[in-house]
Amino acid sequence: VALGIGAFATLCYCIAFMLAFYAGMKYKMKCKTKEKKQCCRDGLLIAAWVIFCLTSINNLIILILAFDEEARIYPEVALCAVIGSIAAWLFVFGWAEMTRRSG
């Protein structure tokens, strides 16, 4: 049960991240003004993608270890995956909102 829920949660996290990124890109394409001061917005996007990649790798390692009955998955690793998923989604959502408000 835990393996299935973990795999489903990882899938939902990836879909939510990609949909928020897609929404931000749609806002960016519709933007009529080209602002030069976008370092905070671009920084959020870079941070979101870096954390997304690291968290996705961490989630895959947890899911692979879940198939081995003798492997022990520490709670800190799972907690790190959850917090990383939330942080990456918040960063990409913040980027999408900043993009929407600037256009």
Buried (B, 14 or more C-beta within 10 A) or exposed (E): EEEEEBBEBBEEBBEBBEBBBEBBBEBBEEEEEEEEEBEEBEEBBEBBBEBBEBBBEBBEEBBEEBEEEEEEBEEEEBEBBBEBBEBBBBBBBBBBBBBBEBB
